[in-house]
């Protein structure tokens, strides 16, 4: 079915984010095929991403020339905005590398083998029981509702997604995953609030038809997994849930789309 001529083109930044997500997957697959470990892949990709952010930082930092004819008040505001943006970019670059280092250090486990089967981690569990799914969903709902006030989500969809996503929590972490999720939400409460405030229910940039995850409580779990084992999550999502752009768009929102709503 063709696109309606009246339908607006996607913003260029969204196009870039989706293309970057596809490129990231391709590079990850190539590195994995070459024998690189998951933690090493994550660290390399994060360093590249942080370098790109630092490049943007350097370009913005040079833009201190106030437009000719501007008032002193406008000039002060201009320079203040430049400082705010460069400070935020520095924070993003540092956070990207810091999280990758933590991920790279985590999988030092005797369960890791040198030649794992393709598309499957040696730490995976075969299935997650209904009780675990319900417990995690209840926690995710509490977090999501406290941040958005929204209760009109699809609980059946939540259970379907969590049944798959939670299988990408390593076997040894399953028992303590509730505490891990709650600690993640507490540490990232402001960041989660920004994302839901912008793209979630009632947000100025909300579009549930393009990315339903921003309106679902399991998105909290997806955020935690994106920050912890993004390659593992991307593989299972495309293989077992859907091959649409939902996760790519959501990843772009979580990593690059934050800020005032």
PyMOL commands that set and color helices and strands:
alter all, ss='L'
color gray80, all
select helices_A, chain A and resi 12-33+38-62+72-106+130-148+155-168+171-173+177-187+189-199+212-215+219-241+246-256
alter helices_A, ss='H'
color red, helices_A
deselect
rebuild
show_as cartoon
